[in-house]
Amino acid sequence: MKNKIKSALLLLIGATTFACSDFDELNVDPKAAGIEQVQVEYILNNAIINAQQDPHIAERAFVLYWKTAARHQLTTGIAGGTYNDGWSSDYYSYLSGWLKSANLAVSVAQEKINSGLALPYTNNLLQFARIWRVYLMSEFTDNFGPMPIDAFNGTNPEFKSEKEVYYFMLGELADASSKIDLNAPEIPATNTKYDQAYGFNYAKWQKYANSMRLRLAMRLSEVDAAKAKTEFEAAASKPLITAADDIFGVSERPGWDALTGVMSREWNAQILSATLNNLYLGLGGINSADVLPAAMHGKIKADDYMGIKYDQHLPTKTNDPSTGFWLDGLPAKMDPRAYKAFIVPGDFTNPDFCFYPSWDQTARTTKRNLLNADGSKFIEIDASYCWNAHTIGNWGPVSSLNQVRNFVGTMPRLSQKFRGSESKRIFFADWETYFLLAEGALKGWNAGTTAKTAYENGVRASFAYWGLSSHADAYLASENYNRAGTSAKFDHTAEPPATVTKVYIDGYTGLPGVHTYTYPSNTIYKNGTVKNDQLTKVITQKYIAQVPWLPLEAWNDHRRLGLPFFENIAVELANTDLPDLTASNYMTNSVKFFPQRLKYPSSLVNTNPEGYEVAVSLLSDKKDAVLTPLWWAKKQ
């Protein structure tokens, strides 16, 4: 064991950018460091810090995979069924390295205890390392599927089923949480810098373990309900992340290292998605005039106005209920978090406006053209103070006629608050705990609270994060439907009418018209018969609250439940990577129309073919494909 640990230490020292300075502080030659000299804090720090994702891997995993799959941005990519083996290989390699560090922290701590070299707080460090290892394992298995439980120690791993992995993770969290000694002597202040999330606060680490146990237990709700209920209720009875001060987050910093912002690359447009927009519009009934500055009030449109109809320049073969229209202004009512997360085009004096890319004027350019079929200008669109979002997918010939739809200066884009590497990357927030408790209570599980109380606490926690607490009461009392047919008031479960009359202007004739708006049918949830039940409310609010930090969790919920409503991508022409979605069935949702996982990288196939074959054999349909559902996910 000691030789394995020493070998692992040497590998860690060679791989990390933090090694030299930190070992210098210890007055120890890093290559000669023995078990008695190496600090567990240092190794755990590397496991946590490096998993923040440097810009190279953050762009590939966090932005291009997770945010796209979760519909947190306007990008087709994996949402259209595609994948990139280079990105997956890089992510697999990085993630394996983070897991090696976490495993090493566990091994060193245990060896110190076994050898009588433990400090009074080494046991707690051991538990923290186990907890963080579980998070990393969950990230691995929720992306790829089957994974090794005892691997990442230098030998070819033995892949285990997702069920085995989940049972192991839940057991680890329960045991580690129970073994944290809240009365142990504090870790010296000089070493708390090695935990940039909690500063080695014992109680907070315990809350993180218990809340993560809630999360992972709920993941099993549709496939292993008895186990999910048992684990959920056990976790719910213990201290949880229920306050902003308990949030597990790590501060970002400008530059190019593991702490640089995950959404900081200037060439990533990060435009508002149609999915988010349909959830935001109208939800909570808050007037835009109560949120936006006076200079924008003149651009706010009537509540029954759809916009200008440009159906020759926008796709029609999608079940996006808003498609075909350009809103030449701002919506009358909107979830106020939308205006905080995504900044209105042309709002250049807003300190949160994102001017990326900094090397050109595209973010400041709000005028673009719609073209005629011959390429000549049909009309110039000025997108200043206009709020729009369009569906992804294959637009066919329409795409080349529309210069507005995905241009950085004409569409709402993610706030600079999240792009400048000056925020905290959140891994687990108080609102998620509340929404998990609400879902559990709806299932009849003992959550220690009512579903309504937990739901409203979750919404309030999210509003507090955005500085919008003054609007929370009115929002939670609202029976106003969003474009998906869901309202914010928990006790308001009346379904929306089948259709609503809206007005518009024909963009080709200039004449007014009447549009019969039809609420979309989310056929992968209760066959599309329900739009405003309480579970839909809970998951809708959870999805909105997780923007922008937790796209992986948003993707997980959609894979598990089919909630909230994701519109089908456009099929003006066929999408070759989503062969089951066609021009004849685009009004009906199917699990086959949405990405389910990342394929294993070719690097695994090449280096461990036997392990790869075992891993694939454990997948639900024995196929290593983007569209293969994971064990805990919906299958139809």
KEGURO-538980 format. One record per residue (C-alpha): residue number from 1; chain; x, y, z. Coordinates in Angstrom, 3 decimals. Layout:
BEGIN
    k  c        px        py        pz
  NUM  A         X         Y         Z
...
% end
This chain:
BEGIN
    k  c        px        py        pz
    1  A     0.000     0.000     0.000
    2  A     2.772     2.460     0.928
    3  A     4.562     1.865    -2.373
    4  A     1.347     2.421    -4.311
    5  A     0.701     5.643    -2.429
    6  A     4.250     6.870    -3.020
    7  A     3.952     6.130    -6.737
    8  A     0.646     7.939    -6.859
    9  A     2.153    10.907    -5.042
   10  A     4.933    11.175    -7.590
   11  A     2.390    11.091   -10.403
   12  A     0.340    13.762    -8.691
   13  A     3.372    15.962    -8.140
   14  A     4.304    15.681   -11.785
   15  A     0.811    16.477   -12.984
   16  A    -0.148    19.430   -10.826
   17  A     0.630    23.096   -11.293
   18  A     0.404    23.728    -7.567
   19  A     3.032    21.228    -6.365
   20  A     6.244    23.218    -6.086
   21  A     5.008    26.172    -4.077
   22  A     2.930    24.064    -1.749
   23  A     5.711    21.575    -1.024
   24  A     8.162    24.443    -0.535
   25  A     5.904    25.686     2.241
   26  A     6.261    22.298     3.884
   27  A    10.080    22.450     3.658
   28  A    10.028    19.028     2.034
   29  A    11.585    17.793    -1.172
   30  A     8.440    16.698    -3.034
   31  A    10.164    13.746    -4.722
   32  A    11.312    12.432    -1.368
   33  A     8.099    13.109     0.511
   34  A     6.989    10.204     2.655
   35  A     3.560     9.395     4.022
   36  A     4.351    11.166     7.293
   37  A     5.262    14.400     5.504
   38  A     2.519    14.686     2.906
   39  A    -0.550    16.678     3.825
   40  A    -3.947    15.222     2.988
   41  A    -5.203    18.802     2.718
   42  A    -2.872    19.432    -0.189
   43  A    -3.960    16.371    -2.149
   44  A    -7.649    17.062    -1.557
   45  A    -7.083    20.648    -2.642
   46  A    -5.758    19.415    -5.971
   47  A    -8.752    17.129    -6.438
   48  A   -11.166    20.008    -5.828
   49  A    -9.330    22.802    -7.626
   50  A    -8.526    20.882   -10.786
   51  A   -12.142    19.717   -11.075
   52  A   -13.185    23.357   -11.426
   53  A   -12.160    22.803   -15.064
   54  A    -9.578    24.909   -16.828
   55  A   -10.753    26.789   -19.950
   56  A    -9.749    23.990   -22.308
   57  A   -11.908    21.321   -20.713
   58  A   -14.599    23.684   -19.429
   59  A   -15.424    24.762   -22.960
   60  A   -15.752    21.163   -24.069
   61  A   -17.532    19.604   -21.088
   62  A   -19.378    22.387   -19.279
   63  A   -20.295    24.635   -22.210
   64  A   -20.447    22.525   -25.356
   65  A   -21.739    19.321   -23.749
   66  A   -23.664    20.141   -20.564
   67  A   -25.083    23.565   -21.347
   68  A   -26.090    22.396   -24.803
   69  A   -27.711    19.161   -23.631
   70  A   -29.538    21.073   -20.885
   71  A   -30.778    23.708   -23.357
   72  A   -29.117    26.473   -21.375
   73  A   -27.827    28.050   -24.577
   74  A   -28.510    28.307   -28.309
   75  A   -26.326    25.541   -29.744
   76  A   -27.342    22.378   -31.571
   77  A   -24.275    20.176   -30.975
   78  A   -25.050    17.282   -28.681
   79  A   -28.684    18.427   -28.485
   80  A   -28.816    17.319   -32.107
   81  A   -27.299    13.943   -31.248
   82  A   -23.706    14.694   -32.252
   83  A   -20.560    14.175   -30.223
   84  A   -16.872    14.921   -30.572
   85  A   -14.438    12.148   -29.716
   86  A   -11.642    14.629   -29.069
   87  A   -13.712    16.503   -26.497
   88  A   -14.809    13.258   -24.861
   89  A   -11.259    11.901   -24.757
   90  A   -10.003    15.077   -23.123
   91  A   -12.824    15.123   -20.585
   92  A   -12.402    11.433   -19.761
   93  A    -8.687    11.991   -19.197
   94  A    -9.188    15.058   -17.012
   95  A   -11.946    13.422   -14.974
   96  A    -9.867    10.300   -14.435
   97  A    -7.063    12.495   -13.119
   98  A    -9.365    14.267   -10.681
   99  A   -10.587    10.910    -9.430
  100  A    -7.015     9.707    -8.988
  101  A    -6.320    12.721    -6.781
  102  A    -9.464    12.126    -4.734
  103  A    -8.604     8.451    -4.330
  104  A    -5.072     9.380    -3.313
  105  A    -6.400    11.746    -0.656
  106  A    -8.533     8.911     0.711
  107  A    -5.612     6.462     0.650
  108  A    -3.114     8.808     2.287
  109  A    -5.549     9.782     5.022
  110  A    -6.369     6.146     5.722
  111  A    -2.682     5.187     5.732
  112  A    -1.885     7.959     8.190
  113  A    -4.629     6.691    10.480
  114  A    -3.502     3.072    10.125
  115  A     0.144     4.014    10.747
  116  A    -0.538     6.060    13.850
  117  A     0.489     9.268    12.061
  118  A    -2.924    10.886    12.089
  119  A    -3.521    14.376    13.397
  120  A    -6.642    15.053    15.482
  121  A    -8.529    16.106    12.350
  122  A    -7.204    13.555     9.834
  123  A   -10.350    11.459    10.181
  124  A   -12.447    14.408     9.042
  125  A   -10.158    14.989     6.073
  126  A   -10.668    11.360     5.136
  127  A   -14.435    11.851     5.120
  128  A   -14.184    15.050     3.053
  129  A   -12.078    13.218     0.473
  130  A   -14.629    10.417     0.293
  131  A   -17.440    12.939    -0.178
  132  A   -15.627    14.762    -2.957
  133  A   -14.780    11.464    -4.614
  134  A   -18.494    10.668    -4.710
  135  A   -19.220    13.942    -6.455
  136  A   -16.598    13.160    -9.101
  137  A   -17.944     9.637    -9.515
  138  A   -21.445    11.013   -10.010
  139  A   -20.123    13.363   -12.685
  140  A   -18.480    10.409   -14.425
  141  A   -21.400     7.989   -14.310
  142  A   -24.027    10.614   -15.193
  143  A   -22.082    11.460   -18.341
  144  A   -20.813     8.080   -19.524
  145  A   -22.709     5.410   -17.566
  146  A   -20.978     2.304   -16.153
  147  A   -17.665     3.076   -14.480
  148  A   -15.047     1.553   -12.187
  149  A   -15.645     1.846    -8.465
  150  A   -12.130     1.050    -7.262
  151  A   -10.125     2.267   -10.229
  152  A    -7.971     5.266   -11.152
  153  A    -5.034     3.833    -9.221
  154  A    -2.880     2.964   -12.220
  155  A    -4.383    -0.351   -13.317
  156  A    -7.015    -1.136   -15.911
  157  A   -10.336    -0.721   -14.147
  158  A   -13.181    -3.153   -13.737
  159  A   -16.357    -1.439   -14.890
  160  A   -19.451    -1.752   -12.747
  161  A   -23.115    -1.202   -13.564
  162  A   -24.698     2.161   -12.856
  163  A   -26.803     0.541   -10.146
  164  A   -23.679    -0.737    -8.380
  165  A   -22.044     2.664    -8.730
  166  A   -25.052     4.464    -7.299
  167  A   -25.390     2.068    -4.380
  168  A   -21.696     2.544    -3.631
  169  A   -21.946     6.342    -3.789
  170  A   -24.998     6.473    -1.542
  171  A   -23.316     4.182     0.963
  172  A   -20.158     6.297     0.935
  173  A   -22.099     9.498     1.592
  174  A   -24.048     7.971     4.449
  175  A   -20.943     6.545     6.087
  176  A   -18.712     9.575     5.537
  177  A   -21.331    11.972     6.881
  178  A   -21.834     9.872     9.997
  179  A   -18.086     9.753    10.684
  180  A   -17.422    13.502    10.543
  181  A   -16.539    14.572    14.073
  182  A   -18.024    18.032    14.530
  183  A   -16.156    18.373    17.826
  184  A   -12.714    17.529    16.486
  185  A   -10.013    20.203    16.830
  186  A   -10.134    22.711    14.018
  187  A    -7.714    22.440    11.137
  188  A    -4.998    25.113    11.523
  189  A    -5.924    28.421     9.924
  190  A    -2.785    28.249     7.786
  191  A    -4.199    25.172     6.067
  192  A    -7.809    26.235     5.501
  193  A    -6.742    27.740     2.172
  194  A    -6.533    24.176     0.905
  195  A   -10.328    24.011     0.920
  196  A   -11.570    26.843    -1.241
  197  A   -15.191    25.763    -0.878
  198  A   -15.676    25.552     2.890
  199  A   -12.315    26.260     4.514
  200  A   -12.634    22.821     6.141
  201  A   -15.789    23.760     8.030
  202  A   -16.878    20.405     9.414
  203  A   -20.609    21.138     9.633
  204  A   -20.769    22.443     6.072
  205  A   -19.056    19.383     4.659
  206  A   -21.557    17.220     6.480
  207  A   -24.440    19.222     4.995
  208  A   -22.925    18.852     1.549
  209  A   -22.731    15.078     1.965
  210  A   -26.340    14.858     3.110
  211  A   -27.689    17.116     0.368
  212  A   -25.724    15.215    -2.266
  213  A   -27.244    12.036    -0.890
  214  A   -30.681    13.602    -1.465
  215  A   -29.691    14.379    -5.053
  216  A   -28.390    10.908    -5.825
  217  A   -31.298     9.204    -4.076
  218  A   -33.766    11.168    -6.182
  219  A   -31.900    10.122    -9.314
  220  A   -33.193     6.591    -8.682
  221  A   -36.817     7.642    -8.197
  222  A   -38.108     6.245   -11.483
  223  A   -36.089     3.031   -11.589
  224  A   -35.513     1.934    -7.978
  225  A   -38.158     3.726    -5.936
  226  A   -37.720     1.705    -2.746
  227  A   -33.987     2.404    -2.545
  228  A   -34.567     6.029    -3.504
  229  A   -37.136     6.501    -0.747
  230  A   -34.984     4.864     1.923
  231  A   -31.901     6.909     1.091
  232  A   -33.866    10.121     0.599
  233  A   -35.666     9.908     3.924
  234  A   -32.455     9.098     5.767
  235  A   -30.705    12.094     4.223
  236  A   -33.675    14.415     4.728
  237  A   -33.554    13.795     8.474
  238  A   -30.030    15.187     8.716
  239  A   -28.473    18.670     8.407
  240  A   -28.715    19.941     4.830
  241  A   -27.660    22.849     2.633
  242  A   -30.571    25.200     3.330
  243  A   -28.929    28.624     3.471
  244  A   -26.869    30.680     1.059
  245  A   -23.917    30.460     3.432
  246  A   -23.937    26.668     3.017
  247  A   -23.608    26.709    -0.781
  248  A   -20.739    24.608    -2.102
  249  A   -18.960    26.967    -4.470
  250  A   -15.402    27.827    -5.462
  251  A   -14.282    31.315    -6.471
  252  A   -13.110    31.768   -10.029
  253  A   -10.276    34.020   -11.146
  254  A    -9.141    35.503   -14.470
  255  A    -6.329    33.852   -16.376
  256  A    -5.848    30.357   -17.714
  257  A    -5.774    27.715   -15.017
  258  A    -8.161    25.435   -13.183
  259  A    -9.813    28.374   -11.408
  260  A   -10.524    30.395   -14.538
  261  A   -14.249    30.772   -15.196
  262  A   -15.948    27.809   -16.852
  263  A   -17.948    30.133   -19.129
  264  A   -15.171    32.626   -19.831
  265  A   -14.160    31.855   -23.426
  266  A   -15.038    34.915   -25.465
  267  A   -15.838    33.029   -28.663
  268  A   -18.679    31.089   -26.991
  269  A   -21.762    33.232   -27.717
  270  A   -23.961    31.671   -24.963
  271  A   -27.218    33.008   -26.391
  272  A   -30.591    32.499   -24.703
  273  A   -32.249    29.219   -25.721
  274  A   -35.824    28.777   -26.911
  275  A   -36.343    26.263   -24.094
  276  A   -35.491    28.780   -21.388
  277  A   -37.408    31.527   -23.143
  278  A   -40.637    29.520   -23.270
  279  A   -40.315    28.869   -19.540
  280  A   -39.467    32.487   -18.686
  281  A   -42.168    34.240   -20.729
  282  A   -45.126    35.146   -18.530
  283  A   -44.076    32.960   -15.605
  284  A   -44.783    34.616   -12.265
  285  A   -46.743    37.488   -13.777
  286  A   -44.117    40.124   -12.921
  287  A   -44.424    43.160   -15.184
  288  A   -41.274    43.909   -17.149
  289  A   -41.778    47.570   -16.253
  290  A   -41.221    46.655   -12.606
  291  A   -37.805    45.185   -13.386
  292  A   -36.369    47.084   -16.349
  293  A   -35.043    50.661   -16.368
  294  A   -37.354    53.451   -17.523
  295  A   -35.432    53.850   -20.779
  296  A   -36.783    50.479   -21.917
  297  A   -40.417    50.918   -20.943
  298  A   -41.402    52.287   -24.327
  299  A   -40.358    48.997   -25.922
  300  A   -42.577    46.815   -23.719
  301  A   -45.354    45.213   -25.762
  302  A   -48.913    44.221   -24.885
  303  A   -49.405    40.894   -23.155
  304  A   -51.366    39.408   -26.073
  305  A   -48.828    40.378   -28.731
  306  A   -46.776    37.617   -30.377
  307  A   -44.628    39.879   -32.530
  308  A   -43.936    40.202   -36.240
  309  A   -44.593    37.061   -38.224
  310  A   -41.629    36.045   -40.370
  311  A   -42.548    32.456   -41.122
  312  A   -40.511    32.497   -44.350
  313  A   -37.391    33.318   -42.350
  314  A   -37.945    31.118   -39.292
  315  A   -38.477    27.352   -38.999
  316  A   -41.946    25.868   -38.794
  317  A   -41.166    22.163   -38.325
  318  A   -40.715    22.193   -34.555
  319  A   -43.081    22.108   -31.590
  320  A   -41.567    25.319   -30.237
  321  A   -44.804    27.246   -29.559
  322  A   -43.106    30.589   -30.187
  323  A   -41.572    29.807   -33.561
  324  A   -42.304    31.954   -36.583
  325  A   -42.368    35.277   -34.742
  326  A   -39.911    38.071   -34.009
  327  A   -40.767    40.135   -30.922
  328  A   -39.904    43.693   -31.880
  329  A   -39.701    44.791   -28.273
  330  A   -39.874    43.361   -24.780
  331  A   -42.457    41.007   -23.259
  332  A   -45.119    42.455   -20.983
  333  A   -44.476    39.884   -18.258
  334  A   -41.433    37.762   -17.589
  335  A   -39.762    35.759   -14.888
  336  A   -37.499    38.549   -13.565
  337  A   -34.512    36.202   -13.324
  338  A   -34.423    36.141   -17.122
  339  A   -33.340    39.781   -17.295
  340  A   -30.612    39.119   -14.727
  341  A   -29.220    36.005   -16.388
  342  A   -29.468    37.197   -19.988
  343  A   -28.952    40.820   -20.915
  344  A   -31.190    42.657   -23.384
  345  A   -29.497    43.427   -26.732
  346  A   -28.374    47.027   -26.953
  347  A   -28.327    47.572   -23.181
  348  A   -24.747    48.793   -23.363
  349  A   -24.806    50.778   -20.110
  350  A   -25.739    47.691   -18.095
  351  A   -22.632    46.678   -16.094
  352  A   -23.541    43.037   -16.737
  353  A   -23.681    43.427   -20.515
  354  A   -21.213    41.068   -22.183
  355  A   -19.099    42.722   -24.881
  356  A   -17.399    39.467   -25.886
  357  A   -15.717    38.927   -28.239
  358  A   -13.602    41.909   -27.275
  359  A   -11.650    41.923   -30.540
  360  A   -14.560    43.109   -32.725
  361  A   -17.820    45.075   -32.604
  362  A   -20.298    42.218   -33.025
  363  A   -21.734    42.544   -29.505
  364  A   -22.454    46.231   -30.217
  365  A   -24.000    45.533   -33.614
  366  A   -27.773    45.286   -33.192
  367  A   -28.834    45.654   -36.836
  368  A   -28.889    42.655   -39.144
  369  A   -30.790    41.643   -42.247
  370  A   -33.376    39.157   -43.366
  371  A   -32.648    38.245   -46.978
  372  A   -34.638    37.433   -50.067
  373  A   -34.133    34.091   -51.773
  374  A   -31.719    35.722   -54.232
  375  A   -29.540    36.985   -51.377
  376  A   -30.642    40.606   -51.555
  377  A   -31.803    42.444   -48.446
  378  A   -35.462    41.973   -47.612
  379  A   -35.507    44.027   -44.421
  380  A   -33.132    45.320   -41.776
  381  A   -33.950    44.284   -38.218
  382  A   -32.897    46.485   -35.315
  383  A   -32.730    44.189   -32.296
  384  A   -32.024    46.908   -29.725
  385  A   -34.246    46.341   -26.689
  386  A   -35.831    43.272   -28.293
  387  A   -36.202    39.893   -26.601
  388  A   -36.116    36.755   -28.724
  389  A   -34.879    33.180   -28.756
  390  A   -35.049    30.622   -31.534
  391  A   -34.982    26.875   -31.643
  392  A   -31.916    24.915   -32.670
  393  A   -31.677    22.169   -35.268
  394  A   -31.658    22.015   -39.039
  395  A   -33.263    25.149   -40.466
  396  A   -32.693    24.120   -44.060
  397  A   -32.740    26.925   -46.671
  398  A   -34.261    29.342   -44.149
  399  A   -30.970    29.463   -42.274
  400  A   -29.121    31.353   -44.990
  401  A   -31.903    33.950   -45.241
  402  A   -31.778    34.935   -41.569
  403  A   -28.727    36.894   -40.372
  404  A   -30.346    37.770   -37.043
  405  A   -31.075    34.481   -35.302
  406  A   -27.680    33.518   -33.846
  407  A   -25.761    36.780   -34.006
  408  A   -24.238    37.944   -30.724
  409  A   -25.441    41.545   -30.990
  410  A   -29.071    40.753   -31.739
  411  A   -29.958    38.152   -29.101
  412  A   -30.056    38.093   -25.280
  413  A   -26.788    36.613   -24.025
  414  A   -25.439    35.359   -20.732
  415  A   -24.528    38.069   -18.241
  416  A   -20.907    39.177   -17.922
  417  A   -21.300    38.326   -14.236
  418  A   -20.740    34.699   -15.205
  419  A   -18.190    35.246   -17.946
  420  A   -15.529    37.407   -16.328
  421  A   -14.095    34.756   -13.966
  422  A   -15.151    36.776   -10.927
  423  A   -17.995    34.644    -9.567
  424  A   -18.203    31.443    -7.566
  425  A   -18.806    28.275    -9.513
  426  A   -21.679    26.619    -7.665
  427  A   -21.732    22.847    -7.251
  428  A   -24.659    22.616    -4.829
  429  A   -26.998    25.416    -3.753
  430  A   -29.679    25.815    -1.124
  431  A   -32.447    26.015    -3.718
  432  A   -31.621    22.541    -5.006
  433  A   -32.051    21.056    -1.545
  434  A   -35.484    22.654    -1.267
  435  A   -36.649    21.460    -4.675
  436  A   -35.442    17.940    -3.891
  437  A   -37.400    18.025    -0.634
  438  A   -40.449    19.308    -2.507
  439  A   -40.269    16.484    -5.029
  440  A   -39.833    13.917    -2.282
  441  A   -42.807    15.286    -0.372
  442  A   -44.925    15.114    -3.536
  443  A   -44.069    11.417    -3.736
  444  A   -45.327    10.922    -0.199
  445  A   -41.842    10.448     1.242
  446  A   -40.925    11.885     4.620
  447  A   -39.131    15.088     3.683
  448  A   -39.479    16.787     7.050
  449  A   -41.527    19.533     5.412
  450  A   -44.451    19.989     3.060
  451  A   -44.039    20.109    -0.693
  452  A   -45.462    23.628    -0.836
  453  A   -43.177    24.993     1.865
  454  A   -40.092    23.440     0.293
  455  A   -41.103    24.631    -3.178
  456  A   -41.629    28.198    -2.035
  457  A   -38.389    28.154    -0.039
  458  A   -36.578    27.011    -3.173
  459  A   -38.034    29.831    -5.249
  460  A   -37.203    32.365    -2.541
  461  A   -33.627    31.081    -2.304
  462  A   -33.222    31.478    -6.055
  463  A   -34.714    34.976    -6.023
  464  A   -32.368    35.924    -3.186
  465  A   -29.371    34.784    -5.236
  466  A   -30.406    37.154    -8.014
  467  A   -31.209    40.053    -5.675
  468  A   -34.914    39.815    -6.502
  469  A   -36.420    38.938    -3.127
  470  A   -38.823    41.889    -3.268
  471  A   -40.670    40.198    -6.154
  472  A   -40.930    36.721    -4.616
  473  A   -44.320    37.101    -2.905
  474  A   -46.099    38.394    -6.003
  475  A   -44.371    35.784    -8.141
  476  A   -45.436    32.885    -5.928
  477  A   -49.041    34.122    -5.915
  478  A   -49.236    34.318    -9.705
  479  A   -51.543    32.135   -11.782
  480  A   -50.078    33.457   -15.031
  481  A   -49.040    30.704   -17.459
  482  A   -45.728    30.621   -19.258
  483  A   -45.445    29.506   -22.875
  484  A   -45.297    25.870   -21.707
  485  A   -48.591    26.193   -19.798
  486  A   -47.165    26.248   -16.265
  487  A   -47.821    28.799   -13.507
  488  A   -45.793    29.690   -10.414
  489  A   -48.462    29.420    -7.703
  490  A   -48.063    26.007    -6.104
  491  A   -51.757    25.420    -5.376
  492  A   -52.864    26.606    -8.818
  493  A   -53.084    23.380   -10.803
  494  A   -55.781    24.301   -13.306
  495  A   -54.594    23.346   -16.760
  496  A   -54.247    26.143   -19.313
  497  A   -56.815    26.388   -22.085
  498  A   -55.977    24.432   -25.203
  499  A   -55.491    27.648   -27.153
  500  A   -55.148    31.378   -26.532
  501  A   -55.803    34.189   -28.992
  502  A   -52.820    36.415   -29.728
  503  A   -52.258    39.234   -32.194
  504  A   -49.369    39.851   -34.541
  505  A   -48.170    41.888   -37.506
  506  A   -47.507    40.134   -40.803
  507  A   -43.898    40.906   -41.649
  508  A   -44.501    40.602   -45.374
  509  A   -47.722    42.608   -45.754
  510  A   -47.611    44.850   -42.691
  511  A   -51.176    43.861   -41.862
  512  A   -52.380    42.865   -38.379
  513  A   -53.455    39.299   -37.798
  514  A   -54.805    36.935   -35.175
  515  A   -52.793    33.926   -34.053
  516  A   -54.248    30.927   -32.249
  517  A   -51.552    30.043   -29.758
  518  A   -51.494    26.369   -28.780
  519  A   -49.709    25.249   -25.630
  520  A   -47.192    22.512   -26.435
  521  A   -47.833    18.904   -25.527
  522  A   -44.899    17.391   -23.626
  523  A   -45.640    13.817   -24.606
  524  A   -42.728    12.297   -22.667
  525  A   -44.386    13.364   -19.400
  526  A   -47.761    11.792   -18.648
  527  A   -48.378    11.470   -22.381
  528  A   -48.589    15.226   -22.712
  529  A   -51.883    15.485   -20.826
  530  A   -50.482    17.590   -17.974
  531  A   -48.747    20.958   -18.077
  532  A   -49.416    22.523   -14.683
  533  A   -49.260    19.834   -12.032
  534  A   -47.114    20.384    -8.977
  535  A   -44.205    18.211   -10.101
  536  A   -43.961    20.213   -13.326
  537  A   -43.852    23.381   -11.215
  538  A   -41.103    22.001    -8.983
  539  A   -38.884    20.862   -11.845
  540  A   -39.544    24.026   -13.862
  541  A   -38.422    26.173   -10.938
  542  A   -35.462    23.911   -10.241
  543  A   -34.410    24.108   -13.887
  544  A   -34.591    27.911   -13.923
  545  A   -32.767    28.186   -10.595
  546  A   -29.890    26.001   -11.800
  547  A   -29.059    28.493   -14.582
  548  A   -26.196    28.942   -15.283
  549  A   -24.100    26.903   -12.845
  550  A   -25.661    23.454   -12.867
  551  A   -26.503    22.429   -16.433
  552  A   -25.539    18.813   -15.749
  553  A   -28.235    18.576   -13.081
  554  A   -30.767    20.183   -15.429
  555  A   -29.903    17.607   -18.086
  556  A   -30.181    14.857   -15.481
  557  A   -33.703    15.903   -14.499
  558  A   -34.864    16.009   -18.096
  559  A   -33.414    12.568   -18.771
  560  A   -35.035    11.231   -15.599
  561  A   -38.487    12.808   -15.864
  562  A   -38.904    14.453   -19.250
  563  A   -39.303    17.778   -17.433
  564  A   -39.398    20.643   -18.038
  565  A   -40.653    20.952   -21.619
  566  A   -37.878    20.868   -24.222
  567  A   -39.028    21.735   -27.736
  568  A   -37.967    19.428   -30.541
  569  A   -35.159    20.784   -32.654
  570  A   -36.140    22.041   -36.106
  571  A   -36.366    19.512   -38.949
  572  A   -36.744    21.670   -42.036
  573  A   -34.221    19.136   -43.301
  574  A   -33.387    15.825   -41.620
  575  A   -31.027    15.746   -38.637
  576  A   -28.885    12.718   -39.412
  577  A   -27.887    12.157   -35.772
  578  A   -31.523    12.135   -34.611
  579  A   -32.942     9.771   -37.231
  580  A   -36.212     9.150   -35.388
  581  A   -37.187    12.838   -35.426
  582  A   -38.800    13.586   -38.776
  583  A   -40.930    16.130   -40.580
  584  A   -43.964    13.950   -39.837
  585  A   -43.611    13.560   -36.044
  586  A   -41.987    16.794   -34.811
  587  A   -45.083    17.774   -32.813
  588  A   -44.607    14.736   -30.553
  589  A   -41.739    14.413   -28.070
  590  A   -39.773    11.200   -27.614
  591  A   -36.786    10.123   -25.546
  592  A   -35.180     9.298   -28.892
  593  A   -35.169    13.003   -29.776
  594  A   -32.864    14.041   -26.922
  595  A   -29.244    13.171   -26.015
  596  A   -28.898    10.669   -23.193
  597  A   -25.161    10.355   -22.484
  598  A   -21.622    10.816   -23.774
  599  A   -20.070     8.003   -25.759
  600  A   -16.951     6.493   -24.269
  601  A   -13.878     7.991   -25.954
  602  A   -11.765     6.079   -28.437
  603  A    -8.895     6.409   -25.963
  604  A   -10.690     3.931   -23.691
  605  A   -11.337     1.564   -26.584
  606  A    -7.654     1.650   -27.505
  607  A    -6.129     1.345   -24.031
  608  A    -8.598    -0.968   -22.319
  609  A   -10.656    -2.842   -24.917
  610  A   -11.760    -5.509   -22.439
  611  A   -12.983    -2.913   -19.980
  612  A   -14.734    -1.054   -22.771
  613  A   -16.618    -4.181   -23.840
  614  A   -17.753    -4.776   -20.266
  615  A   -18.878    -1.158   -19.922
  616  A   -20.936    -1.293   -23.120
  617  A   -22.495    -4.612   -22.113
  618  A   -23.803    -2.902   -18.974
  619  A   -25.590    -0.113   -20.868
  620  A   -29.362    -0.329   -21.178
  621  A   -29.413    -1.363   -24.843
  622  A   -25.804    -2.594   -25.104
  623  A   -24.942     0.271   -27.476
  624  A   -22.283     2.899   -26.888
  625  A   -24.347     5.732   -28.350
  626  A   -25.409     9.276   -27.467
  627  A   -29.051     8.168   -27.613
  628  A   -28.664     5.208   -25.223
  629  A   -30.570     6.019   -21.993
  630  A   -28.773     5.540   -18.701
  631  A   -30.066     3.070   -16.126
  632  A   -31.974     5.670   -14.098
  633  A   -33.336     7.627   -17.081
  634  A   -36.633     7.414   -18.926
  635  A   -36.613     4.775   -21.628
  636  A   -39.677     5.985   -23.535
% end
